Amino acid sequence: MKKLYLFGNLKMNLNKTELTTYFEKLKQVAEHSLNVVGVALPVIYLPLASQLLQDSRVLYGAQNMFYEDSGAYTGETSALMLKDYNATFVLVGHSERRNIFLESDTMVNKKVHQALKHGLMPIVCVGETLSQKEQGQTKDVVKLQLHEALQGVTKEQLNTIIIAYEPVWAIGTGKSATSTDAKELITYIKQVVSAMFSVKNSDDIIVLYGGSLNENNASELLNMPNIDGGLIGGASLKVESFEKIIYTKV
Ligand code: PGA
């Protein structure tokens, strides 16, 4: 039986009252699972998480952060601020950050280094757009994103990084990648990263699938070899559907 890594990404959803109930329920769910369960929060709710999720099996982290320790960066949050509330991970390079907020590969790389410097686990998101897929560029795009994002990272640091393969066209569309395609790309990602760092066993590299992963397709996707878990947006907003994914039999 493989241990799965299941991270919810709440994006800009749920309010304080809703989250309070959410945390209480998710704590119980995680108690009854051997899988790693985490939730990426709007930073303003990290203090609430640090109160309510302390001593629980639920990991919590942020959806973004800035790559400097401090300074004149209006509206940004530093890794140190996330650490103040005991966040353990941060999403880096989510496609919504890349596309809406114009984050470049260089910024993604700086954020990866900043997270590692402060002991936060980066969950690095990569994935192709629909037009890139249609032009047969998926592997090239993903390879380039990986090379840029992980530039300057040491082999040792690689152990504390998770990669999420999220085809952009599958995010929030209800149209996930097929399990075969997701497996193929994730296998490719493991090969690329293994080659970059001379890793002997590519199974040591944790790669998640994300993009319309839900309670109906979780079993098929998560049972695929090489898919180590999921990054789940829409279906993580209700504990009831997230729970079904967390309890997927593999
Ligand atoms: P989705 O989002 O599950 O709603 O497609 C996934 C993500 O953006 O990480």
Boltz pocket constraint, residues with backbone or C-beta under 6 A from the ligand:
constraints:
  - pocket:
      binder: B
      contacts: [[A, 9], [A, 166], [A, 170], [A, 171], [A, 172], [A, 173], [A, 174], [A, 210], [A, 211], [A, 212], [A, 213], [A, 231], [A, 232], [A, 233], [A, 234], [A, 235]]
      max_distance: 6.0
